[in-house]
């Protein structure tokens, strides 16, 4: 009975079409923001920040980028890791060519390079879709990964073939390199993810988002309604690749601090696709839920026997982690094929009429 719309009167069209029309939802969002910006940095350990929260936020941003393409536009892509690599290598080249410019500027600008590559490989989407388009984007993944290995100019002819992150500052505070503390890196990543999530929410709830969803539901009907398919699909590829590029740059510069081409292999593409499917297609909050299930839950399962003092071998814990996470994935997909976000939506609908059945 605490989750009600009773007494919450809408006095404008903007209030009625708000993303969070119920007051309790806005309170919940404020609590989550307070936890993320205040409590976690204040009481969280370095392991929590560096190995749990920063990767979770970066993977969530990458999942949002892929969800824009797969969930909102209905275009299957398996080249997400390649587009993330484009953003990482673009940031590396720009930061070495123009070291006087703040690294955060190049991290955001790297998304435009990924967007350009995404548009290039998105051109076949006008003629093909489904698994055929997935094969085309898979070719993009292999081609880009080949470039990361063979084009030595991308990594400044480093004999190791890796890109290494040097120390950079933001307003005099180190945010990359060995001098950057996990708290500083966490705040930068959190700020970027929050802002870009807000932008993505405005896009998908506006005219562009409705255009993408019309193309997803039935592209022929959308074309008959006057929607131009090629610009709509290419825009989806551009925005999706932009988000993936920024996520890739954040992954290298604010999480790993160094990366080889193998960091952007096909396994990362499938990992992000699983996050989107499990979290919920066409849902921004589902991207965060999927990233939490795939990344955070295994860490919790691995740490549980040690925290309880159980004498379990590390190899056994690793095998149990795969079994439990895999079983949970199958369970959630059977219970609700539309993902965790749909389960959360159903729960909120039940709470709005509780204790009545309807």
C-alpha positions in Angstrom: 0.0 0.0 0.0 3.0 2.2 -0.1 3.2 2.1 -3.9 0.2 4.1 -5.1 -0.8 6.8 -7.6 -3.7 7.9 -5.4 -3.5 11.6 -4.8 -0.8 12.2 -7.4 -2.6 14.4 -9.9 -1.1 15.2 -13.2 -1.5 18.9 -14.2 0.4 18.9 -17.5 1.1 16.6 -20.4 4.8 16.5 -19.5 4.0 15.3 -16.1 1.7 12.6 -17.4 4.3 11.3 -19.9 7.2 11.5 -17.5 9.7 8.6 -17.4 8.9 8.2 -13.6 5.3 9.3 -13.2 4.9 7.9 -9.7 6.4 9.8 -6.8 7.8 6.6 -5.2 9.8 5.8 -8.3 11.5 9.2 -8.1 12.2 8.6 -4.4 13.7 5.3 -5.3 15.9 6.8 -8.0 17.1 9.5 -5.5 18.0 6.8 -3.0 20.0 4.8 -5.6 21.8 8.0 -6.6 22.6 8.7 -3.0 24.0 5.2 -2.5 26.0 5.4 -5.7 27.5 8.8 -5.2 27.9 8.9 -1.4 27.7 5.6 0.4 29.6 3.3 -1.9 32.7 5.7 -2.3 32.6 6.4 1.4 32.4 2.9 2.8 33.3 0.7 -0.1 36.7 -1.0 -0.3 39.2 -0.7 -3.1 38.2 -4.1 -4.3 34.5 -3.2 -4.4 35.2 0.0 -6.4 38.0 -1.3 -8.8 36.8 -4.8 -9.4 33.1 -4.7 -9.0 31.5 -1.3 -9.4 33.7 0.2 -12.2 33.4 -2.9 -14.4 29.7 -3.1 -13.7 29.1 0.4 -14.8 31.2 0.1 -17.9 29.6 -3.1 -19.0 26.2 -1.6 -18.3 27.0 1.3 -20.6 28.1 -1.1 -23.3 24.9 -3.1 -22.8 22.9 0.1 -23.2 24.6 0.8 -26.5 23.8 -2.8 -27.7 20.3 -2.6 -26.4 19.6 0.5 -28.5 20.4 -1.5 -31.6 19.0 -5.0 -30.7 16.2 -4.1 -28.2 14.9 -0.8 -29.6 15.6 -1.3 -33.3 15.5 -5.0 -33.7 18.9 -5.3 -35.5 21.0 -8.2 -34.2 24.7 -7.3 -33.8 27.7 -9.4 -32.8 30.4 -6.8 -33.4 30.0 -4.9 -30.1 33.5 -5.7 -28.8 35.0 -4.5 -32.1 33.2 -1.1 -31.8 34.4 -0.9 -28.2 37.9 -1.5 -29.4 37.6 1.3 -31.9 36.8 3.7 -29.1 39.7 2.5 -27.0 42.3 2.7 -29.7 40.9 6.1 -30.9 41.3 7.5 -27.4 44.8 6.1 -27.2 45.9 7.7 -30.5 44.2 11.0 -29.8 45.7 11.2 -26.3 49.2 10.5 -27.6 48.9 12.9 -30.6 47.4 15.7 -28.4 48.5 15.1 -24.9 47.6 18.7 -23.8 43.9 17.9 -24.2 42.1 16.4 -21.2 41.7 12.7 -21.5 38.0 12.8 -20.7 37.4 14.9 -23.9 39.1 12.2 -26.0 37.1 9.4 -24.2 33.9 11.1 -25.3 35.1 12.0 -28.7 36.2 8.4 -29.4 32.5 7.6 -29.6 32.3 9.5 -32.9 35.0 7.3 -34.4 33.1 4.2 -33.3 29.9 5.7 -34.7 31.5 6.2 -38.1 32.7 2.6 -38.2 29.3 1.4 -37.0 27.5 3.3 -39.8 29.9 1.8 -42.3 29.2 -1.8 -41.2 25.5 -0.9 -40.8 24.9 -0.2 -44.4 23.9 -3.9 -45.2 21.1 -3.5 -42.7 18.8 -2.1 -45.3 18.9 -5.3 -47.3 19.4 -8.0 -44.7 18.3 -8.5 -41.1 18.1 -11.2 -38.5 20.9 -13.9 -38.6 22.2 -12.6 -41.9 22.8 -9.2 -40.4 24.4 -10.9 -37.3 26.9 -12.6 -39.7 27.7 -9.2 -41.3 28.4 -7.7 -37.9 30.4 -10.8 -37.0 32.6 -10.1 -40.0 33.0 -6.5 -38.6 34.1 -8.0 -35.3 36.8 -10.2 -36.9 38.0 -7.4 -39.3 38.4 -4.9 -36.5 40.1 -7.4 -34.2 42.5 -8.1 -37.1 43.2 -4.4 -37.5 44.0 -4.1 -33.7 46.6 -6.8 -34.2 48.1 -6.0 -37.6 48.0 -2.2 -37.9 50.9 -1.3 -35.7 50.1 2.5 -36.1 47.1 2.0 -33.8 49.3 1.1 -30.8 52.2 3.4 -31.8 54.4 0.4 -32.9 54.6 -0.9 -29.3 56.6 -4.2 -29.4 54.1 -5.8 -27.1 51.2 -4.8 -29.3 49.3 -3.4 -26.3 48.0 0.0 -25.5 49.3 1.4 -22.2 47.6 4.1 -20.2 49.7 7.0 -18.9 48.8 9.2 -15.9 46.3 12.0 -16.7 44.5 14.4 -14.4 41.2 16.2 -14.3 41.2 19.5 -12.4 44.5 18.4 -10.8 43.2 15.0 -9.7 44.7 11.9 -11.2 42.0 9.8 -13.0 44.2 7.5 -15.1 47.5 5.7 -14.6 49.0 4.3 -11.4 48.5 7.4 -9.3 44.7 7.4 -9.9 42.8 6.0 -6.9 39.8 3.7 -7.3 37.5 6.4 -5.9 38.6 9.0 -8.5 38.1 6.6 -11.3 34.8 5.4 -9.9 33.4 8.9 -9.8 34.5 9.7 -13.4 32.9 6.4 -14.7 29.8 6.9 -12.7 29.4 10.5 -13.9 29.8 9.5 -17.6 27.4 6.5 -17.2 24.7 8.6 -15.5 24.8 11.4 -18.0 24.8 9.0 -21.0 22.0 6.9 -19.5 19.9 10.1 -19.1 20.6 11.0 -22.7 19.7 7.5 -23.9 16.5 7.7 -21.9 15.5 10.9 -23.6 16.3 9.5 -27.0 14.3 6.3 -26.7 11.3 8.1 -25.2 11.2 10.7 -27.9 10.6 10.8 -31.7 13.8 8.9 -32.6 13.0 6.1 -30.1 9.5 5.7 -31.5 10.9 5.6 -35.0 13.3 2.8 -34.0 10.5 0.8 -32.3 8.3 1.1 -35.4 11.1 -0.3 -37.5 11.6 -3.1 -34.9 8.0 -4.1 -34.8 7.4 -4.1 -38.6 9.8 -2.3 -40.9 7.5 -2.6 -43.9 4.6 -0.9 -42.1 7.0 1.7 -40.8 8.1 2.5 -44.3 4.5 2.8 -45.5 4.0 5.3 -42.6 6.7 7.5 -44.1 9.7 6.4 -42.0 12.9 6.2 -44.0 14.4 2.9 -43.1 18.1 3.5 -44.1 18.5 6.8 -42.1 16.7 5.2 -39.1 18.8 2.1 -39.1 22.0 3.9 -39.7 21.2 6.3 -36.9 20.6 3.3 -34.6 24.0 1.9 -35.6 25.7 5.3 -35.0 24.2 5.9 -31.5 24.8 2.3 -30.5 28.4 2.3 -31.7 28.9 5.7 -30.0 27.9 4.3 -26.6 30.0 1.1 -27.2 33.0 3.2 -28.2 32.8 5.3 -25.0 32.4 2.1 -23.0 35.5 0.6 -24.6 37.6 3.8 -23.9 36.4 3.7 -20.2 37.2 0.0 -20.0 40.9 0.6 -21.0 41.6 3.9 -19.5 39.7 3.7 -16.2 39.5 0.0 -15.5 42.2 -2.1 -17.1 44.9 0.6 -17.5 46.4 -1.5 -20.4 44.9 -3.8 -22.9 45.8 -6.1 -25.8 43.6 -6.8 -28.8 42.3 -10.0 -27.1 40.4 -7.8 -24.7 38.0 -7.0 -27.5 37.4 -10.5 -28.8 34.2 -12.2 -29.7 33.6 -13.4 -26.1 33.0 -9.8 -25.0 30.4 -9.4 -27.8 28.5 -12.5 -26.7 28.8 -11.4 -23.0 27.2 -8.1 -23.7 24.5 -9.8 -25.8 23.7 -12.1 -23.0 23.4 -9.1 -20.6 20.9 -7.5 -22.9 18.8 -10.6 -23.4 18.8 -11.6 -19.7 18.2 -8.0 -18.6 15.4 -7.3 -21.1 15.3 -6.2 -24.7 14.2 -2.6 -25.1 14.9 -1.6 -21.5 17.6 0.6 -20.1 17.2 -0.6 -16.6 17.4 -4.2 -18.0 20.9 -3.4 -19.2 22.0 -2.7 -15.6 20.2 -5.8 -14.3 21.8 -8.0 -16.9 25.2 -6.6 -16.2 24.7 -7.2 -12.5 23.6 -10.8 -13.0 26.5 -11.6 -15.3 29.3 -9.7 -13.6 28.4 -9.1 -9.9 26.7 -12.3 -9.1 29.7 -14.6 -9.9 31.9 -12.4 -7.7 29.4 -12.8 -4.8 29.2 -16.5 -5.3 33.0 -16.9 -5.3 33.4 -14.8 -2.1 30.6 -16.6 -0.2 32.4 -19.8 0.9 35.4 -17.9 2.2 33.2 -15.4 4.1 31.3 -18.3 5.7 34.5 -20.1 6.5 33.7 -23.2 4.4 36.7 -25.2 3.4 35.9 -25.4 -0.4 38.7 -25.5 -3.0 39.0 -22.6 -5.4 38.5 -24.9 -8.4 35.3 -26.2 -6.9 34.0 -22.7 -6.2 34.7 -21.8 -9.8 32.8 -24.8 -11.2 29.9 -24.1 -8.8 29.8 -20.5 -10.0 29.4 -21.5 -13.6 26.6 -24.0 -12.6 24.7 -21.5 -10.4 24.9 -18.6 -12.8 24.0 -20.7 -15.8 21.1 -22.3 -13.9 19.8 -18.9 -12.9 20.0 -17.6 -16.5 18.0 -20.6 -17.7 15.5 -20.1 -14.8 14.9 -16.4 -15.5 14.5 -17.0 -19.2 12.0 -19.7 -18.6 10.0 -17.7 -16.0 10.1 -14.5 -18.1 11.5 -14.6 -21.6 11.4 -10.8 -21.8 14.1 -10.5 -19.1 14.6 -9.3 -15.6 13.2 -5.8 -16.5 9.9 -7.4 -17.3 9.8 -9.2 -14.0 10.5 -5.9 -12.2 7.7 -4.3 -14.2 5.3 -7.0 -13.3 6.3 -6.7 -9.6 5.5 -2.9 -9.7 2.1 -3.6 -11.3 1.3 -6.1 -8.6 2.3 -3.6 -5.9 0.1 -0.8 -7.4 -3.0 -2.9 -6.8 -1.9 -4.9 -3.7 -3.6 -6.4 -1.7 -6.2 -6.7 -4.4 -5.6 -9.2 -7.2 -6.4 -6.7 -10.0 
